[in-house]
Amino acid sequence: MKKFLTQIIWFFLISFYFIQIQKVQAIVPYYYLPTIKNLQKQGIYIGKNAYQLLYFGQYKDSLNLAKLAIKINAKDEKLWLILAEAQIANKQYKKALKTLNKAEQINSNISEIYFAKSNIYLKISQQKKAKTALEKGIKIEPNNHKAIFQLGNILLMEKNYLGAIKLFNKSIKIKPDFWQAINNKGLAYFEKNNINLSIKFFESAISIEENAEPLLGLASCLRINNTKLAIELAKKALAIDPKYVNYEYRTEQLWGEKLQASTELLLQNEELKKNIIIAKSKIIQSS
């Protein structure tokens, strides 16, 4: 009898338990708990949106989204790279370096990490560190013509003209129509007093793209022997990009002291006064 009563009690208890569960399920809504895999996908999706905002110049919004993407998925080195790019765009250089270090800890075999570091070091005037970072990146990606070109630019800053020319040649070998490297060979040869080679490479760069830099560079080369053509080229260069009227801007473009001196003399020509005034006014209007 005792056993029978016990069975009855257990039956009622179990019945009561299931009834209560049904009541609770009727009251409490069902929540979907995403898996780690789904969270990671969501982080990547947000990261892509952050990169798009970065592309369209919405730097603050991009930074906020990139931070959110990292909170959701902190194990994806690509998301750390996007965050670093957003921080660079917002001029948060120290934070960007820390972010890139985290990306490197996850995967040290990604060349973009070192190229991004080099970009930051150049912005904060730490050329040696920029050079080291570039060299690490190029070891991983030896055929990156832009990275090789940038390393050549650092040697150009160091006035190692022969070393810079070798790297520019290497970059051009990978991409023959890379006019920027051809142009910078012209910059290097001018500082080595080889004006004929400088003319050759400025002309070669112009044949690929009529950019203001090789046009004005060539004009400076021809300043003495062909003044008429030099003035025509200078006018064309200033019309394309007025910023080249400024000494400081040309320095930023890695123009050496000798080419700068020649260009300053050219820009003193009376026939260019009107063009210089127009160029300077355009700079003011655009600022």
C-alpha positions as a Markdown table, in Angstrom:
| # | Residue | x | y | z |
|---|---|---|---|---|
| 1 | Met | 0.0 | 0.0 | 0.0 |
| 2 | Lys | 2.8 | 2.3 | 0.9 |
| 3 | Lys | 4.5 | 1.5 | -2.4 |
| 4 | Phe | 1.2 | 2.2 | -4.2 |
| 5 | Leu | 0.7 | 5.5 | -2.5 |
| 6 | Thr | 4.3 | 6.5 | -3.3 |
| 7 | Gln | 3.7 | 5.7 | -7.0 |
| 8 | Ile | 0.5 | 7.8 | -7.0 |
| 9 | Ile | 2.4 | 10.8 | -5.4 |
| 10 | Trp | 5.2 | 10.5 | -8.0 |
| 11 | Phe | 2.6 | 10.4 | -10.8 |
| 12 | Phe | 1.0 | 13.6 | -9.5 |
| 13 | Leu | 4.3 | 15.3 | -9.0 |
| 14 | Ile | 5.5 | 14.4 | -12.6 |
| 15 | Ser | 2.2 | 15.5 | -14.0 |
| 16 | Phe | 2.4 | 18.8 | -12.1 |
| 17 | Tyr | 5.9 | 19.3 | -13.4 |
| 18 | Phe | 5.0 | 18.9 | -17.0 |
| 19 | Ile | 2.0 | 21.2 | -16.6 |
| 20 | Gln | 4.2 | 23.9 | -15.1 |
| 21 | Ile | 6.7 | 23.6 | -18.0 |
| 22 | Gln | 3.9 | 24.0 | -20.5 |
| 23 | Lys | 2.7 | 27.1 | -18.6 |
| 24 | Val | 6.2 | 28.6 | -18.5 |
| 25 | Gln | 6.7 | 27.9 | -22.2 |
| 26 | Ala | 3.4 | 29.7 | -22.9 |
| 27 | Ile | 4.6 | 32.8 | -21.0 |
| 28 | Val | 8.3 | 33.0 | -21.8 |
| 29 | Pro | 9.2 | 33.8 | -25.4 |
| 30 | Tyr | 11.7 | 31.6 | -27.3 |
| 31 | Tyr | 15.1 | 33.3 | -27.8 |
| 32 | Tyr | 17.5 | 32.3 | -30.6 |
| 33 | Leu | 21.0 | 31.9 | -29.3 |
| 34 | Pro | 23.4 | 32.3 | -32.3 |
| 35 | Thr | 26.3 | 29.9 | -32.7 |
| 36 | Ile | 29.9 | 31.0 | -32.6 |
| 37 | Lys | 30.0 | 30.4 | -36.4 |
| 38 | Asn | 27.0 | 32.7 | -37.0 |
| 39 | Leu | 28.5 | 35.3 | -34.8 |
| 40 | Gln | 31.8 | 35.2 | -36.8 |
| 41 | Lys | 29.9 | 35.6 | -40.0 |
| 42 | Gln | 28.0 | 38.6 | -38.6 |
| 43 | Gly | 31.4 | 40.1 | -37.6 |
| 44 | Ile | 32.7 | 39.7 | -41.1 |
| 45 | Tyr | 29.6 | 41.2 | -42.6 |
| 46 | Ile | 29.9 | 44.3 | -40.3 |
| 47 | Gly | 33.6 | 44.5 | -41.1 |
| 48 | Lys | 32.8 | 44.7 | -44.8 |
| 49 | Asn | 30.3 | 47.5 | -44.2 |
| 50 | Ala | 33.0 | 49.3 | -42.2 |
| 51 | Tyr | 35.4 | 49.0 | -45.1 |
| 52 | Gln | 32.7 | 50.3 | -47.5 |
| 53 | Leu | 32.1 | 53.4 | -45.3 |
| 54 | Leu | 35.9 | 53.9 | -45.2 |
| 55 | Tyr | 36.0 | 53.8 | -49.0 |
| 56 | Phe | 33.3 | 56.5 | -49.2 |
| 57 | Gly | 35.1 | 58.7 | -46.7 |
| 58 | Gln | 32.8 | 58.2 | -43.7 |
| 59 | Tyr | 35.7 | 57.7 | -41.4 |
| 60 | Lys | 34.0 | 58.0 | -38.0 |
| 61 | Asp | 31.1 | 55.7 | -38.9 |
| 62 | Ser | 33.6 | 53.2 | -40.3 |
| 63 | Leu | 35.6 | 53.3 | -37.1 |
| 64 | Asn | 32.5 | 52.6 | -35.0 |
| 65 | Leu | 31.5 | 49.7 | -37.1 |
| 66 | Ala | 35.0 | 48.2 | -37.2 |
| 67 | Lys | 35.1 | 48.3 | -33.4 |
| 68 | Leu | 31.7 | 46.5 | -33.3 |
| 69 | Ala | 33.0 | 43.9 | -35.7 |
| 70 | Ile | 36.0 | 43.2 | -33.4 |
| 71 | Lys | 33.8 | 42.8 | -30.4 |
| 72 | Ile | 31.8 | 40.2 | -32.2 |
| 73 | Asn | 34.7 | 38.4 | -33.7 |
| 74 | Ala | 38.2 | 39.1 | -32.3 |
| 75 | Lys | 39.9 | 36.1 | -33.9 |
| 76 | Asp | 39.8 | 37.3 | -37.5 |
| 77 | Glu | 43.0 | 39.2 | -38.4 |
| 78 | Lys | 41.2 | 40.8 | -41.4 |
| 79 | Leu | 38.8 | 42.6 | -39.1 |
| 80 | Trp | 41.8 | 43.9 | -37.1 |
| 81 | Leu | 43.3 | 45.2 | -40.4 |
| 82 | Ile | 40.0 | 47.0 | -41.2 |
| 83 | Leu | 40.0 | 48.5 | -37.8 |
| 84 | Ala | 43.6 | 49.7 | -38.3 |
| 85 | Glu | 42.7 | 51.3 | -41.6 |
| 86 | Ala | 39.8 | 53.1 | -40.0 |
| 87 | Gln | 42.1 | 54.3 | -37.2 |
| 88 | Ile | 44.6 | 55.5 | -39.7 |
| 89 | Ala | 41.9 | 57.4 | -41.6 |
| 90 | Asn | 40.9 | 59.1 | -38.3 |
| 91 | Lys | 44.6 | 59.8 | -37.6 |
| 92 | Gln | 44.8 | 57.5 | -34.6 |
| 93 | Tyr | 48.2 | 56.3 | -35.5 |
| 94 | Lys | 49.4 | 54.9 | -32.1 |
| 95 | Lys | 46.1 | 52.9 | -31.7 |
| 96 | Ala | 46.4 | 51.6 | -35.3 |
| 97 | Leu | 49.9 | 50.3 | -34.5 |
| 98 | Lys | 48.6 | 48.4 | -31.5 |
| 99 | Thr | 45.7 | 47.1 | -33.6 |
| 100 | Leu | 48.1 | 45.8 | -36.2 |
| 101 | Asn | 50.2 | 44.1 | -33.5 |
| 102 | Lys | 47.1 | 42.2 | -32.5 |
| 103 | Ala | 46.5 | 41.2 | -36.1 |
| 104 | Glu | 50.1 | 40.0 | -36.3 |
| 105 | Gln | 49.7 | 37.9 | -33.2 |
| 106 | Ile | 46.8 | 36.1 | -34.9 |
| 107 | Asn | 48.6 | 35.6 | -38.2 |
| 108 | Ser | 52.1 | 36.9 | -38.8 |
| 109 | Asn | 52.2 | 35.8 | -42.5 |
| 110 | Ile | 50.0 | 38.6 | -43.9 |
| 111 | Ser | 52.0 | 41.2 | -45.9 |
| 112 | Glu | 49.2 | 43.8 | -45.6 |
| 113 | Ile | 50.0 | 44.1 | -41.8 |
| 114 | Tyr | 53.5 | 45.2 | -42.5 |
| 115 | Phe | 52.6 | 47.5 | -45.4 |
| 116 | Ala | 50.1 | 49.2 | -43.1 |
| 117 | Lys | 52.6 | 49.6 | -40.4 |
| 118 | Ser | 55.1 | 51.1 | -42.8 |
| 119 | Asn | 52.4 | 53.6 | -43.9 |
| 120 | Ile | 51.9 | 54.7 | -40.3 |
| 121 | Tyr | 55.7 | 54.9 | -39.6 |
| 122 | Leu | 56.1 | 57.2 | -42.6 |
| 123 | Lys | 53.3 | 59.4 | -41.4 |
| 124 | Ile | 54.9 | 59.8 | -38.0 |
| 125 | Ser | 58.4 | 60.3 | -39.6 |
| 126 | Gln | 60.0 | 57.0 | -38.5 |
| 127 | Gln | 61.7 | 56.1 | -41.7 |
| 128 | Lys | 63.8 | 53.2 | -40.3 |
| 129 | Lys | 60.9 | 51.4 | -38.8 |
| 130 | Ala | 58.9 | 52.0 | -42.1 |
| 131 | Lys | 61.7 | 50.5 | -44.0 |
| 132 | Thr | 61.9 | 47.4 | -41.7 |
| 133 | Ala | 58.2 | 46.9 | -41.9 |
| 134 | Leu | 58.2 | 47.1 | -45.7 |
| 135 | Glu | 61.1 | 44.6 | -46.0 |
| 136 | Lys | 59.1 | 42.1 | -43.8 |
| 137 | Gly | 56.1 | 42.6 | -46.0 |
| 138 | Ile | 58.0 | 42.1 | -49.3 |
| 139 | Lys | 59.5 | 38.9 | -48.0 |
| 140 | Ile | 56.0 | 37.5 | -47.7 |
| 141 | Glu | 54.9 | 39.1 | -51.0 |
| 142 | Pro | 58.0 | 39.6 | -53.2 |
| 143 | Asn | 56.1 | 40.6 | -56.3 |
| 144 | Asn | 54.2 | 43.5 | -54.8 |
| 145 | His | 55.3 | 46.3 | -57.2 |
| 146 | Lys | 53.8 | 49.1 | -55.0 |
| 147 | Ala | 55.6 | 47.9 | -51.9 |
| 148 | Ile | 58.9 | 47.7 | -53.7 |
| 149 | Phe | 58.3 | 51.2 | -55.1 |
| 150 | Gln | 57.6 | 52.5 | -51.6 |
| 151 | Leu | 60.8 | 51.0 | -50.4 |
| 152 | Gly | 62.6 | 52.7 | -53.2 |
| 153 | Asn | 61.0 | 56.0 | -52.1 |
| 154 | Ile | 62.5 | 55.6 | -48.6 |
| 155 | Leu | 65.9 | 55.1 | -50.2 |
| 156 | Leu | 65.2 | 58.3 | -52.2 |
| 157 | Met | 64.5 | 60.1 | -49.0 |
| 158 | Glu | 67.8 | 58.8 | -47.6 |
| 159 | Lys | 69.5 | 60.1 | -50.8 |
| 160 | Asn | 70.6 | 56.6 | -51.7 |
| 161 | Tyr | 69.8 | 57.2 | -55.3 |
| 162 | Leu | 71.4 | 54.1 | -56.8 |
| 163 | Gly | 69.6 | 51.9 | -54.3 |
| 164 | Ala | 66.3 | 53.7 | -55.1 |
| 165 | Ile | 66.8 | 53.3 | -58.9 |
| 166 | Lys | 67.4 | 49.5 | -58.5 |
| 167 | Leu | 64.2 | 49.1 | -56.6 |
| 168 | Phe | 62.3 | 51.3 | -59.1 |
| 169 | Asn | 63.7 | 49.0 | -61.9 |
| 170 | Lys | 62.5 | 46.0 | -60.0 |
| 171 | Ser | 59.0 | 47.5 | -59.6 |
| 172 | Ile | 58.9 | 48.4 | -63.3 |
| 173 | Lys | 60.0 | 44.9 | -64.3 |
| 174 | Ile | 56.9 | 43.5 | -62.5 |
| 175 | Lys | 54.6 | 46.2 | -63.9 |
| 176 | Pro | 56.1 | 47.9 | -67.0 |
| 177 | Asp | 53.4 | 50.6 | -67.2 |
| 178 | Phe | 54.0 | 51.8 | -63.6 |
| 179 | Trp | 54.6 | 55.4 | -64.5 |
| 180 | Gln | 55.2 | 56.5 | -60.9 |
| 181 | Ala | 58.3 | 54.4 | -60.6 |
| 182 | Ile | 59.5 | 55.6 | -64.1 |
| 183 | Asn | 58.9 | 59.2 | -62.9 |
| 184 | Asn | 60.8 | 58.6 | -59.7 |
| 185 | Lys | 63.8 | 57.3 | -61.7 |
| 186 | Gly | 63.7 | 60.8 | -63.3 |
| 187 | Leu | 63.8 | 62.4 | -59.8 |
| 188 | Ala | 66.8 | 60.2 | -58.8 |
| 189 | Tyr | 68.8 | 60.8 | -61.9 |
| 190 | Phe | 68.4 | 64.6 | -61.7 |
| 191 | Glu | 70.0 | 64.5 | -58.2 |
| 192 | Lys | 72.8 | 62.5 | -59.7 |
| 193 | Asn | 73.3 | 65.3 | -62.3 |
| 194 | Asn | 72.4 | 62.9 | -65.1 |
| 195 | Ile | 69.9 | 65.3 | -66.8 |
| 196 | Asn | 69.7 | 63.3 | -70.1 |
| 197 | Leu | 68.5 | 60.2 | -68.3 |
| 198 | Ser | 66.2 | 62.3 | -66.2 |
| 199 | Ile | 64.6 | 63.7 | -69.4 |
| 200 | Lys | 64.3 | 60.2 | -70.8 |
| 201 | Phe | 62.4 | 58.9 | -67.8 |
| 202 | Phe | 60.1 | 61.9 | -67.4 |
| 203 | Glu | 59.2 | 61.6 | -71.1 |
| 204 | Ser | 58.6 | 57.9 | -70.7 |
| 205 | Ala | 56.3 | 58.5 | -67.7 |
| 206 | Ile | 54.4 | 61.2 | -69.7 |
| 207 | Ser | 53.9 | 58.7 | -72.6 |
| 208 | Ile | 52.0 | 56.5 | -70.2 |
| 209 | Glu | 50.1 | 59.2 | -68.3 |
| 210 | Glu | 50.2 | 63.0 | -68.7 |
| 211 | Asn | 50.5 | 63.7 | -65.0 |
| 212 | Ala | 51.6 | 67.1 | -63.6 |
| 213 | Glu | 54.7 | 65.7 | -61.9 |
| 214 | Pro | 56.6 | 64.4 | -64.9 |
| 215 | Leu | 55.4 | 67.3 | -67.0 |
| 216 | Leu | 56.9 | 69.8 | -64.5 |
| 217 | Gly | 60.0 | 67.6 | -64.0 |
| 218 | Leu | 60.6 | 67.6 | -67.7 |
| 219 | Ala | 60.1 | 71.3 | -67.9 |
| 220 | Ser | 62.7 | 71.9 | -65.2 |
| 221 | Cys | 65.1 | 69.6 | -67.2 |
| 222 | Leu | 64.6 | 71.7 | -70.3 |
| 223 | Arg | 64.7 | 75.1 | -68.6 |
| 224 | Ile | 68.0 | 76.1 | -70.1 |
| 225 | Asn | 68.3 | 74.4 | -73.5 |
| 226 | Asn | 64.6 | 74.7 | -74.6 |
| 227 | Thr | 62.9 | 77.5 | -72.6 |
| 228 | Lys | 59.9 | 77.7 | -74.9 |
| 229 | Leu | 59.0 | 74.1 | -74.5 |
| 230 | Ala | 59.8 | 74.2 | -70.8 |
| 231 | Ile | 57.2 | 77.0 | -70.3 |
| 232 | Glu | 54.6 | 75.2 | -72.3 |
| 233 | Leu | 55.1 | 72.1 | -70.2 |
| 234 | Ala | 55.0 | 74.0 | -66.9 |
| 235 | Lys | 51.7 | 75.7 | -67.9 |
| 236 | Lys | 50.2 | 72.3 | -68.7 |
| 237 | Ala | 51.5 | 70.9 | -65.4 |
| 238 | Leu | 50.0 | 73.7 | -63.3 |
| 239 | Ala | 46.7 | 73.5 | -65.1 |
| 240 | Ile | 46.5 | 69.7 | -64.3 |
| 241 | Asp | 47.5 | 70.0 | -60.7 |
| 242 | Pro | 48.0 | 73.5 | -59.2 |
| 243 | Lys | 49.5 | 72.1 | -56.0 |
| 244 | Tyr | 52.9 | 71.6 | -57.8 |
| 245 | Val | 53.3 | 75.4 | -57.7 |
| 246 | Asn | 54.2 | 74.9 | -54.0 |
| 247 | Tyr | 57.8 | 74.1 | -52.9 |
| 248 | Glu | 56.5 | 72.2 | -49.8 |
| 249 | Tyr | 54.1 | 70.1 | -51.9 |
| 250 | Arg | 56.9 | 69.1 | -54.3 |
| 251 | Thr | 59.1 | 68.2 | -51.3 |
| 252 | Glu | 56.3 | 65.8 | -50.1 |
| 253 | Gln | 56.5 | 64.2 | -53.5 |
| 254 | Leu | 60.2 | 63.5 | -52.9 |
| 255 | Trp | 61.7 | 66.2 | -55.2 |
| 256 | Gly | 65.3 | 66.6 | -54.4 |
| 257 | Glu | 67.2 | 69.8 | -53.7 |
| 258 | Lys | 68.7 | 70.1 | -57.2 |
| 259 | Leu | 65.4 | 69.6 | -59.0 |
| 260 | Gln | 63.7 | 72.0 | -56.6 |
| 261 | Ala | 66.3 | 74.7 | -57.3 |
| 262 | Ser | 65.8 | 74.3 | -61.1 |
| 263 | Thr | 62.0 | 74.4 | -60.8 |
| 264 | Glu | 62.1 | 77.6 | -58.6 |
| 265 | Leu | 64.2 | 79.3 | -61.3 |
| 266 | Leu | 61.8 | 78.1 | -64.0 |
| 267 | Leu | 58.7 | 79.4 | -62.1 |
| 268 | Gln | 60.4 | 82.9 | -61.9 |
| 269 | Asn | 59.9 | 83.3 | -65.6 |
| 270 | Glu | 57.7 | 86.3 | -66.5 |
| 271 | Glu | 55.6 | 84.2 | -68.9 |
| 272 | Leu | 54.5 | 81.9 | -66.0 |
| 273 | Lys | 53.4 | 84.7 | -63.6 |
| 274 | Lys | 49.7 | 84.6 | -64.6 |
| 275 | Asn | 49.7 | 80.8 | -64.4 |
| 276 | Ile | 51.2 | 80.8 | -61.0 |
| 277 | Ile | 48.6 | 83.3 | -59.7 |
| 278 | Ile | 45.8 | 81.1 | -61.1 |
| 279 | Ala | 47.3 | 78.0 | -59.6 |
| 280 | Lys | 47.6 | 79.6 | -56.1 |
| 281 | Ser | 44.0 | 80.9 | -56.3 |
| 282 | Lys | 42.8 | 77.4 | -57.1 |
| 283 | Ile | 44.6 | 76.0 | -54.1 |
| 284 | Ile | 43.0 | 78.6 | -51.9 |
| 285 | Gln | 39.5 | 77.9 | -53.3 |
| 286 | Ser | 39.9 | 74.1 | -52.8 |
| 287 | Ser | 41.1 | 74.4 | -49.2 |
